[in-house]
Amino acid sequence: MPAVSDAEDTAVRAKQIPEAAVARLAVYLRILSGLAEQGATTVSSEELSAAAGVNSAKLRKDLSYLGSYGTRGVGYEVQVLVSQIERILGLTRQHRVAVVGIGNLGHALANYGGFPGRGFPVEALFDLDPDLIGVPVGGLPVSHMDDIPRVCSEREISVGIIATPPTAAQSVCDRLVAGGVQCILNFAPVVLQVPAHVEVRKVDLAVELQILSFHVARRADSAAGAGSVGATGENPGNTGLPGTGLPADNGSGGRNGAGTDGGLGMVVR
């Protein structure tokens, strides 16, 4: 039997991980990185699951995808777990980022100091406003949107962040793809059409607020139902939605839609 390299083993493991578990692994990594900074060397599954807001059985299942099972009575080695998660998430190399749309949100993203330390240095900024072109934001001069394909190719940008109005999002997306960008984080409230090899994650703050509203309303209804049970002695039963909550990725998987677009080799996301 030929020896299996670490890269091949990581690739096999990555294919087996459900997308919801990937989102949780990113949360575990953030917590573990904070523990490492505080000097912690080990962490129990109970401690880590409580910090992540998941039950310990689910956490152990998630970590088993990495081949990490911990030690009874000791727990997990923090630094080892950090390295394993970073490897499975592809964070062993940097991913250069471009931000398109330097409005209030774009300014905040360009100035956010947490990206470089986590392997996502912002290397390019783009906008259409002539008053912004050439002006440094977060230490980088803003380039014109027409230059997206060239600049992204030259600077080897792999992640594009779209923070534009919805009417401009698809055009920006097309230019990012033309520049070789493989991953797009989309803040515009539109569905994007991209080639099948391009990954898209959609961040819709309005949808997230509506999900929070659902949970608040459900709790209020449950409290009202409990009050009526006490008053009448009858149990009205559970008339809400089945299940007790949404998965870690809120059920969307970040893909903003489903399937291919009419056989054109494009994926609607």
N, C-alpha and C positions, 0 to 999 in steps of 0.2 A: 504494500500500500504506500503510495507517495505521501510524503509529509504534507500536512495542511498548514499554510502560512497563517500568521495572525490576521492578516488582511482578509484572507479567504474565510477564516472562521468568523470574523466580525461581520462580513457580508452575509453569511448564512444566517447568523443570529438576527441581524437587522431585518431580514425578510420575514422572520417569524413573529415580530413584535406588532401587535395591533396598534392602530394609530392613536387610540385613546391612551394606551400605555406609554407611547412616545411622549405625549403631552405631560403625563405624570412624571416621567423620567426627567424632563426639563425642570420640573418643580423640585424634585429630589436634589438635582444638581445645584440649584440655587441655595437650598437649605444646607447641603453638605459643604458647599464652598464657604458659607458663612461660619459653619462650625470649624472648618479648617483654619479660617482666619482667627478664630478665638482660641486656637490651640488644642481643640479636641482631637483625639486620636481614634476613638471608637464611638459608635452610636448603636443603640438597640433598635430593633424593628419597631417597638412600641413608641420610642421617642421620635423616630423619624416619621412614622405614620401619623402621630399626633400633630407634628409640625406641618405635615403636608395636607392634613385634613382627609386622610383616607384610612380605612381599617387596615390592621397589620397583616391580615391574610392577603389582601389585594397587593399591599406593598411587597410582601415576600414573593408573590407570583410575578410581579413586575420585575423584581431584581433577579428572579430565576432565569429570565430571558438573557441576562448578561452572563449566566453561569456563576452567579454569586449567591451563595446560600448562607453566609455568615457562620459564626461559631456559637454554639450553645453556651449561654452564660456570659458571653463576651459581646456578641453582636457583630457589627460590620466595621472593618477598618475604614475610616473616613477617606483617607487619601487614595486607597485602592479603589473604593467605590467611585470616587470622583474621576479617576483615570478611566475606569470601565465605562462610565456613562459618557464621558467626553469622547471616547473612541467610538461608541455605538452611535452617538449623535453627529459624528463627523466633525468634531471640534478640535481635532488634533492639528488642523491647519486653519489659517485665517480665511474668512470670507469677506472680500471687499464689498462695501455697500455704497449705493448711490441713492440719494434722496431727490425725488422730483416733486416740485411744488413747494416753494419756500415761503408759505404763508405762516400763520401762527403755529400750526402743527409742524410744518416742515422746519421752522426755526428751532422748535423744541427738540425735534429729533436730531437735527444737525449739531446741536449743542449738548446733547445728552452724553455725559462722560462714561456711562456704563457700557456702551457698545464695544469700545476698543479692548477693554479688559476681559471681555468675554469672547474675543476672537472675531468681532465684527466692526473693524475700523471703517468709518465713513470716509470715502475717498473721492466722492464727486457730488456736486449739487447742481440742480438744473431748475430754471424757471423761464417764463416768457416776459416778465416785467422788465422793460429796458432800464428801469431805475435800480434793479437788483443785479443785472449782469455785470460781472467783474467785482462786485462788492463781496468782501470776505464775510462769511457766516461760520462761526465755530472754527475760524482759522483757514477755511477753504473759500476760494472765489467761486461765485455762482456762474455757471456756464449757461448758454442758451439751449433750449430744448432741441433745437435742430442738430445740436452737436452730440446728442445722446449716443447714437450708434458708434461714432468715432471714439469719443472719450471712454465709453464703457469698454470698447475693444482694447484700446491702448492701455488702460489702467487695470485690465483684467477683472472687471466688476462681475461678481457672481450673484449678488442680491440687489434687487431694485425695490425701493419703497415708494409707492405712489400716494402722494398726499395732495392731489389736485382736485379741482371740481370734477363732478362725474362726467361732464361733457368731454373732457380732455383725457380721461383715463385710458380708453382703448387705444387712442393714438400714441400716448406715452408708452403703454404696454408694448405695442408693436415695435416702437423704437428701441426699447430695452431688449426685446428678444433679438432684434437685428444686431444689437451690440454684443450678443453672446450671453446675456443674463439668463441664468437657469432657474432662479427663484424670485418670486415677486410677493411682497407684502402689500396688500391693497387696502388702503383706508377709504377709497372712494366708494360710495354706495351704488356700485354697478357690478354686473356680471361680466367678467372678461373672457374673451376667446383667445386661447393660447395653443401653441403646438403641444402635442402629447408629452414631450420631454420636459416641459416647463412646469414647475410646481408653483401653485398660487395659494396663499393664505389670505383670507378676507377678514378684516377687523371692522365690524359694524357696531359702533358704540350704541346706536339706537336699539339694535336687536338685543344687545347685552342688557340694556336697561329694561327692555320689555320682559326678558327672562327673569330679572330680579323682581319686577312687578308681579309676575306670575307667582313666584314663591311667597312674596309678602301677602298677596291676596289669598293664596291657599292656606297660609297659616292663620289669617284672620277668619276665614271660613271655618277652619278646624276649631278655632277657639269659640266661635259662635255656636258651632254644632255641639261642642262639649257642654256649653252653657245650657243649650236646649235639652240635652240628655238629662242634666241634673234637675231641670225644672219639670220635665214630663215623665222621666223614667224610661223613655224610649230611646233606642239607639238608631239614629237615622242611617247608619252605615256609611261607607266611603263612596261618595258620588264624584270624587275627583278623578283625575287622570290616573291610569294604571302606573305602577312603579312609585318609587319614593324620591326620584330626582333625576337630574340629567347627568350624563357621563362627563368626564373631565373636560372633553373638548366641546361640551354643550351640544353634542349630537350633530354638529355640522361638518366636522372633519376639516374645516377651513376651505372646502372646495367650492362653495358658493353655487352649487348646481350639480348636475350629473350628466355623465355620458358624453358622447362625441357629437359634433355638430354636423349632421347631414352627410357624414362620410367624407368631409373635406380635410380630414387629418387634424382637425382642431378640436380642442376640448373646452367646453364651456365651464368656467370656474369663477 
